Amino acid sequence: MAHQRKVLKAQLNLAGEMRRAVSVHGVQAHGILFETIAETWKGHEKEVRSKRDKKRRASVEHAHASDQNEIRRDTAGHDPKSYPPRVCLHSFSGSPTMVQQYLQPSIPVDVFFSFSSCINFSTPAAGKTEEAIKAVPDDKLLIESDLHTAGDRMDNSLEEIARTVCRLKDWDLDEGVTQLGKNWK
């Protein structure tokens, strides 16, 4: 596992340097996968302010322009390329709690959750997958076939997962396909 983490972290760092998105599959290792990805953004977390603080700062923004310049200088020394800009959790099989872990406002990575019929709905854990899909924000949801082949079989698999997601999200099919298309783009 230590070797796999080392290799994955090197790949994530390379993706960060090249500003490329990554797709990762954490088979029975969701906690370790999260920890490994989180190591790449450590020290680059977004500042999360309370609504009260945001409102207060907006009212005195011009009075403290020098403070803002100081903040910019402090963060300018960080290498913004140590983590990928986007991560797709391929055929995500984690829990709704794990979904929330990836959605913390301080995380500087845009995380998407992808689901497939052949992986996510082929085991008794399908109920957990349904709850995870419901927990994913509409704009962070993707679908996939997760098949090694193209053609009718792939198309049927994509239609099946699209219909499942639409049912679980309470979307009509047109609305769902439109939303999933936006997310993919």
N, C-alpha and C positions, 0 to 999 in steps of 0.2 A: 504494500500500500504506500509506503514512503517513496518508493521509486515512481509509482504512478502519479503521486501528488507532485513530485519534482518535475516530471515530464509535462504534466498538465499545466503547472504554473509557468514553465518555460514557454509553452504554446500560448497561454493567455497573455504573457508579457509580449511575445512577438506580435500577437494580434493587436495589442495596445499600441505598440510602436508603429504598426502599419495602419492603425485606425480601422481595423476590420472587425466585423461582428463574428461571433463564434456560436456554434451549436454544440451543446454538450448533453450527454445522457448519463444520469447518475443512478445506475442500477444498484438498488439496495445500499446506496451510500450517500443519501441526501445530505446528512449532516457534514460529512467529510467534504463533499463537493462544495457546499456552501462555505465552509471554512477556507478551502483552497482558493475559491474565487475571491472571497473577502480579503484574503492576504494581499491580493493584487491592488486593491483600492485603499488599503490601510494608509491612513494619513491624508487621504484625498476626499474624505467624506464631505458631503455638502453641509453647510451650516444650516441648522434647523432652528428657526426662531418662532417664538410663540406669536399668536395673532396680536397680542398686546404690544410686544416688542416691535413687530413690523409696523404697527400703527404709530408708535412713539418715534421710531427711527425716521419714518416718512415725514413727520412733522418737523424734524430738526435736521433733515438731510443736508441742507446747504450750510447750516451752522457748523457741521462737523466734516466738511469736505476733506480736511487734512487727515482725519481718522480713516476715512475710506481709502485714501491714498496709502496709508500705512498698512491697512488690511491687504490691499492689492500687492504691496511689496512683500508682505509675509507669505502670501500664497504663491507668489511668482516663482519662488525657488523650488516648488514641487514639480516633479516631472509628470505632466498630465498624460503621458503615454504609457504608463505602467499597467493599465488595465484596458480591456476591450470596451468600446463604446456601447455595444449591445451584446446581450447574451440571450440565446434561445435555449430554454430547457426542453430538450427534445424528448417527445413521448413522456412528459412529466408524470411521475407516479408518486409524487410526494403528497403529503397531507395538506389540508387547508391552512394549518398552522405554519407549515413550511412556505406556503405561498406568501403569507403575511411577512415572514422573515425576509424574503427577497424584495418586499415592497416598502421597506423602511425609507422614510423621506431623506435620510442622510446618505443613502447609497447612490453613488455617482454614475452607476451603470443602468442603462435602460434594459430591464429584464422582461422577456416574453416567455409565455408558457404554451407549449405546443402539445397537442393530443392526437392520438391515432386510434382507430378502432382495433387494429390488429394487436397492438401492445396494451393499450389502456382498458380495453373492454373484452379481453380474452381470458381474464382470470377472475376469481372470486372477489378481488379487490376493486371491482368496477364501482361499487358503492362509494368507496373513498375517492375514486376519480371523479365521480359525479359531484361530490361535495367540493373537491378542489376546483373544478371548472366553475362552479357557482361562486367561489371565492376570488377568482381571477377577475380583475377589472376588465370591462369590455374591450378597452383599447390595448390590452396586453395579451390577448388570446389569439393563438394560431392553431391551425390544423395541419395534418400531414397524413400521408398514406403509410409511411414507414415500410414501404415495400421495395424490393430490389428490382422491380419490373415496372414498365410503363404500359399504357393501353387500358383496355376495358376494366381489368382487375383493379388498377390504380384509381381510375375514375370512380368506380363503384365504392371503393374504400373511402375516397375523399367525400363522396356524396353521403355515405353512411355517417361519418364523423361530423360533417356539417349539419346534418339533420339532428343528430344527437345533441350537439352544442346548442343549436337553435331551440330545441325542446327544453334543455336545462336552463338556458338564459331567458326563456320565454320571449324569443324573437320569432317573427314570421320569417320565412325562408329568404325573401328578398332583403329584408333588413339585416339578417345574419350574414348573408353572402357579401353584402356591401360593407359591413363592419369588418369582417375577416379580410376582405380585399384591402381596405385601408390599413389594417394592421400589418399585412404582408408588405405593403409598399413602404 
